[in-house]
Amino acid sequence: MADRRCPLYDRGRNVANKTEAEIEQLILERLLSGSLPNGTGHRIFGGKGDGIRCVCCDELITARQIQYDVEPNDTQSLAMHLNCYNAWANTVVWIQRALAEAKPTAIGADGSNKRVFLIAYSYELMVKRAAILRASGYGVTSVVGNEAAKVVLAASSREYDLFIISPAAPEQVRLQMAHWLSREYPRIRILALNPGDNEKLDVLKYNANDNLPDVWLPMVAMAASDRVLPAEAYG
């Protein structure tokens, strides 16, 4: 299937260097890092582009394009293409909805926070995912790498409700972690976050697409729950 270029650019003028998916990923990363505002209650002004760079896609906003200026406070003004603004606003809503849906299930039957052990392979992404999980009400222990996970777990007396294996590592590395956790902690569920729907760890019952929090947070809520899930009921 041909790669579809973002329609916010002038048709017939090859000025787009990023696909829609790439722009959406940039917006998500900047929302999670705090460089884009994560709320929609801001002053917004629209008009013709004045040649400055869009804070979402890093491309210039030409005079033939619509520019939205988003003002999260009295001292800051963020210029966005019209379609970049729409993508930003939609992503903010997705994240807020996912957090709201996940929060009630982050509390166990005894009233305590569910505890998640996160194995990451990138420090930056570990911090981002852990922040989303904590904002959803989970207690989180996070490490980078398989060996660090084994050391921390061996020294810890905590009980965990769920293990999460992040992407950003070769499949064999993630499989090694999955096999080790299954052997050492057979009663604790394991969720693999994967870079795409077709790249799951088949040895695990629980897999989720890592692209957006509204995709994987509900899966975290289900896997960390006390309920018997379909994957267990039907083997």
C-alpha positions, -999 to +999 in steps of 0.1 A: +000+000+000+014+034-010+026+056+019+000+084+024+014+118+030-001+142+055-030+162+039-021+194+058+005+202+031-002+218-002-013+192-027+009+189-057+039+205-039+063+179-025+070+197+008+059+169+032+088+149+047+067+130+072+038+106+070+007+111+091+018+082+113+052+098+119+036+132+128+012+115+152+041+097+168+060+130+172+029+145+188+026+116+213+063+117+222+061+155+228+030+152+249+045+125+271+078+145+274+059+177+283+070+198+254+035+200+241+006+210+265-016+180+275-049+198+279-073+214+255-085+244+276-063+270+258-069+302+238-067+294+201-064+318+171-065+308+135-052+325+103-029+323+074+005+307+079+033+332+086+063+310+077+072+298+112+078+262+122+050+239+134+057+226+169+041+193+161+057+183+128+087+206+125+077+218+090+072+254+081+036+268+079+034+285+046+011+314+036-011+290+017-018+269+048-040+275+078-021+282+110-034+277+145-018+295+174-024+277+207-017+298+239-015+275+270-005+306+291+000+343+288+037+340+278+036+311+253+022+307+218+025+275+199+020+275+161+005+244+145-009+234+111-046+230+111-044+192+108-015+190+133-037+209+157-065+183+151-041+154+156-027+170+188-062+176+202-073+140+194-042+125+210-048+146+242-084+132+243-072+096+237-047+098+266-072+114+290-098+088+281-073+059+285-062+072+319-098+076+331-107+041+320-077+025+336-078+043+370-107+024+386-090-010+379-057+000+394-071-006+429-071-041+442-099-058+461-081-049+494-081-012+485-043-011+477-028+000+444-020-027+419+017-031+415+034-034+381+070-044+373+081-028+341+111-041+321+122-016+296+151-014+271+154+024+268+157+047+298+137+075+281+108+053+272+109+036+306+104+070+323+075+079+300+056+046+304+062+045+341+047+081+344+016+070+325+011+040+347+016+060+379-009+086+366-034+058+362-030+048+398-006+018+396+024+013+418+054+009+395+089-006+397+108+000+365+142-012+353+162-012+321+173-046+308+169-082+316+198-085+340+187-055+360+152-070+363+166-103+377+187-085+402+159-062+415+134-090+417+158-113+435+164-086+461+128-075+465+102-088+488+074-070+470+045-089+454+035-078+419+003-081+400+017-078+365+050-079+346+053-057+315+079-063+289+086-033+267+096-032+230+128-015+218+149-047+221+155-077+197+128-103+199+152-129+213+161-106+243+124-101+251+117-138+247+145-146+272+128-123+297+094-138+290+106-174+295+125-165+327+095-147+343+072-175+333+095-200+350+102-180+382+068-164+387+042-188+371+013-172+389+019-136+378+006-125+344+030-111+318+020-084+292+042-077+262+041-043+246+049-047+209+058-022+182+030-034+160-001-057+159+019-084+139+050-084+162+036-100+193+054-125+216+035-157+208+047-174+240+027-150+260-011-149+263-012-111+267+001-088+240-008-051+232+002-026+206+025+000+221+017+028+197-007+048+219-016+046+256-053+042+248-043+009+231-023-007+259-036+008+291-069-011+289-049-043+284-028-034+315-061-030+334-074-063+323-041-082+328-036-067+363-072-075+373-083-103+397-107-117+371-101-149+351-096-137+315-106-155+283-070-164+275-069-183+307-103-198+306-098-213+271-061-220+273 
